[in-house]
């Protein structure tokens, strides 16, 4: 089952139509199965980071059966907030 946090929905609503489509394609890949195709990196425990088109970063939690999209932000915001990993 795929869950999306309310802050993610708010972020997506503010994107341009093109960016919404691109982000939506990545979300659809998460619905299709685990692991998603793309630049997926395990951070720790059940937390992952997925880069989207070199513009956005999606933070995901996957516990084996359920997937939750925790946050999406620009790559620049992610680097400022979490440091360059």
Residue pairs with C-beta under 8 A, 6 or more apart in sequence:
1 65
1 66
1 67
2 27
2 30
2 31
2 66
2 67
2 68
2 69
3 66
3 67
3 68
3 69
4 27
4 68
4 69
5 68
5 69
5 70
5 71
7 71
8 69
8 70
8 71
8 72
11 71
11 72
11 73
12 20
12 23
12 24
12 72
15 23
19 55
19 56
22 52
22 53
22 55
23 52
23 56
23 58
23 72
26 36
26 38
26 50
26 52
26 58
27 69
29 36
29 37
29 38
30 36
30 60
30 67
30 69
34 62
34 67
36 50
38 50
38 51
38 52
39 50
39 51
40 48
40 49
40 50
41 48
41 49
41 50
41 51
41 85
42 48
43 49
43 59
43 85
46 61
46 62
46 63
46 64
47 59
47 60
47 61
47 70
48 59
48 60
48 61
48 62
49 57
49 58
49 59
49 60
49 78
49 85
50 57
50 58
50 59
50 60
51 57
51 58
51 75
52 58
52 72
54 75
55 74
55 75
56 72
56 73
56 74
56 75
57 72
57 73
57 74
57 75
57 77
57 78
58 69
58 71
58 72
59 69
59 70
59 71
59 72
60 67
60 68
60 69
60 70
61 67
61 68
61 70
62 68
73 81
